[in-house]
């Protein structure tokens, strides 16, 4: 699925920018801070990588159709 690399990029960016989240608790204050950090990490993602992923969809769909739903590298 094309969204899976984006989730991975977001997670890497999130912990690179905010390493303190690794030991974060589950209080209301912690969740509020986590959401704020998540928004900042999302804004910091490389839009070029996301655009390239979107542009690859036509090629990916063609490969899936050709395989008639069987295994592909995607």
N, C-alpha and C positions, 0 to 999 in steps of 0.2 A: 504494500500500500504506500502511496506517495507521502502520506502524512507521517509515517514512521520515522523517516530521516529528520523531519522537522521536530518531532518530539525529542529525538536524540540530541539535535543541535541545541534545542531549548534547555534541556537538562544540563548539558555541558556548559553552556553559557551561564546558566543560573548559578551553578556551583563555582564557576570561575570568578564571577563577580561577587558572589556572596557565600564564601566558604563556611561562614558561621552557621549556615542553615543545616549543615550536616548533623549537628548536635541539638537542633532546635526541639523544643517541647511541643505540646499540643494545646497550650492555653489559647484563649481568645486573642490575646495580644500577639502571641506567636503566629497564629493563623493570619491575622491582619498584616503583620510584617511580611510573612511569606507571600501573600497576594501582591503586596506592593513590590516586592523583589521580582516576582514572576512577570509583572507588567514591564518593569525596567529591563529584564533579560529579553523579553519579547521584542522590545523596541531596539535592542542592541544586536538582534540577529542580522545576518548578512542578507539583505533583500535580493541581491544578485543570485545567491544560491537558491532561494525560494522561487525566483522567477525561472531559473534554469529547470527546476523540478517541474514547474507548471508547463513549461514549453516542451518537456519530454513526454507529456501525456499522450500526444498523438502517436508517437513512436511506440510507447508502451502498449497502448491499446491495439495497435496493429499486430504486435508480437503475440499478444494474448488471443486475438481473433484467429491468427494463423495457427496457433497451437490448439485451437478449438477448446479452450478452457483447461487444457492439460498444463503440466508444469512449464514454467518459464523462469528466466533469471529474475523476473520481477515478482 
